[in-house]
Amino acid sequence: MTLAKDFLEAKNKRITLLGMSGVGKTHLAKLIGEEGDWFHFSGDYRIGAKHLKEEIIANIANKMSSNNWLKVLLENKSISVNSQVTFDNLEPISAFLGKVGNPEEGGLPISEFIRRQSLFFEAEKKTMHEVPEFIAKSQAKGFSHFINDAGGSLCELEDPKLFKLLSANTLIIYIKTSKENEHALIERAKENPKPMYYNPVFFQRSIKNYLTENNLEYAAEISPDSFVSWVFPKLIEDRLKKYSKIANKYGCTIQSDDLHSCSSANDVIDLISSAL
């Protein structure tokens, strides 16, 4: 039997999606989920709803405490804080991650930024290690198939044991961006710079280079949005190499343009089987 035939005939299909945020992972998950027999496991949702929930709430409460009126209400328990993370609204996670730079522009001190990055890293690792557990739970609920909609920073975990675990339990599918798609992602980042997770080595190198190029002495002088816009093309270049390496070793690759041409779950299944 070929891998493609094995996948097509499998009674319990299990896949992990790999690729940049915005490349189409959630689009694929929603298309394939139209069959109604797929359990959609969102890595980012799990991170925000479980592993970082307390930190996210503490961050919101800390922001609210800067307002004296709200601070009193929080302290006497007249109001409480909660975080409403959903599959379609991950803003609480972004707000927690934040951006490094000038505090007058909403930037975080570099030490606090690195602390939050580290917490996110550990949360993502915990979440991905839970995939086998959630596969079992999904089957107990009557779902035949399972899709792990992982975050764009999955490639940054650099944990061979974890990738072996995911590969043993799921088919890892890398959604490779076209040059046009890469350009669109970069333009989107310039128009709306969003908080990101960065590999520590990549981040330290990038901060150093940004300071040098802009004749700045301290991270507190950095414009948060300007740094995100400047670093994003470099982040894509760095991650694309990591995605390819993981896919070549543990899974297969489909093209983002081909995925966006799919209009049904059957189209997606056929695309994956063709890649195999």
Secondary structure, DSSP 8 states (H G I E B T S, - for coil): --HHHHHHH-SS-EEEEES-TTSSHHHHHHHHGGGS-EEEEEHHHHIIIIITHHHHHHHHHHHHTTSHHHHHHHHTTSS------BTTB-HHHHHHH--BS-GGGT-B-HHHHHHHHHHHHHHHHHHHHTHHHHHHHHHHTT-SEEEEE--GGGGGG--HHHHHHHHHHSEEEEEE--HHHHHHHHHHHHHS-------HHHHHHHHHHHHHHTT-S-GGGS-HHHHHHHHHHHHHHHHHHHHHHHHHHHEEEEEHHHHHT--SHHHHHHHHHHH-
